[in-house]
């Protein structure tokens, strides 16, 4: 099986004493939607930041497309949406996208189409000339998500992308994620919402910086003899404690 | 480094400021208003105003660009946009020089407006001519931008960024020779002034004011200011980390 990400014995200690991740081992396949599921503070963002190379891991190894995480050659292949609003509030949606399109190194001629497509994907065409600061929180979230969809990255890492979105748009975005995965893109999507987990091809359950489980939703439900991912999670956590 | 990405960063910074009219007013209008007020403060003693005004033209751009750049850059660092940019295929120098170009451009326009008002409406005589005056003012803006980019790395909030003004800029202002000739100060203050960049910016403007020809001292002062600015840009670039 070809891997998008290989995580070997990864531990991260923050601030000299707080163990944010403990000995994580994961093989994440190409062309799947992989959900990092766990409560707030579980270590999802820390693991994500390790994968995109913005956090130095204390020990172990993270390999992305056969290269160490954070390698220069990966910067055109990996796109990342942070949990914070990582777009400029004092620019319009269109200005933000144009800027980030240039920063991702997209060819100048392709910018127009790319911009239009992305705006349609996140349903922001009618808000493209609005300042981000004037948008609702859900619209800001979509503007930030739009940046992660620029170009054709092989790995898209989205940290809580659906927070604050209405159910209709959430549904559309999940359809988009599934479509991208079917075209060969790997998506890592973190969420603390268990009801989104069943939409993923692969689930990585994390709690207190430790890996609780890694399997498909169906396998997870079968192995724990439960009906929902939330019940599985609770059962697995209960078993370990 | 990519010219396209650097210029796109400059354009983006300028677009952000275009939407912030209050900041634009601070940059373009406030220095001229302050100079005009000063003119009438020294109404009976125009010679004092004539000697101080050009020096202020070398100080205002530095202070304003320092303040604005440090806050804008701090916002980048804390809002997640810088983290996102650092995962993209851009060089740190694209980011840093993009900022430097944008603020130097603003400094140039500021110098044009303030210098125009000072020379044209307030009738201050500068023996060295308009172009050297503008050059010193733009270089002062460049210095303020570079120092702002660098010091923003040491602030965690906008409140802390503003604190660098009294802690880092005001001491330079006191000893740069604006109020008292540096030779009349205590020796230790002279030494301090000798290693501070604002001293050379003010010195350069003094040279432009009193000398009709381009002097060796002016060249030296401009080189020192430029070196300080470039060093601050390089250090500022080093404070941007792709990995934490």
Interface residues (C-beta under 8 A of the other chain):
Chain A: X49 X52 X53 X54 X55 X56 X70 X72 X75 X76 X78 X79 X80 X81 X82 X83 X84 X85 X86 X87 X88 X89 X90 X91 X95 X99 X100 X102 X103 X104 X105 X108 X131 X147
Chain B: X4 X5 X8 X9 X11 X12 X15 X16 X19 X20 X79 X80 X81 X83 X84 X85 X86 X87 X88 X89 X90 X242 X243 X244
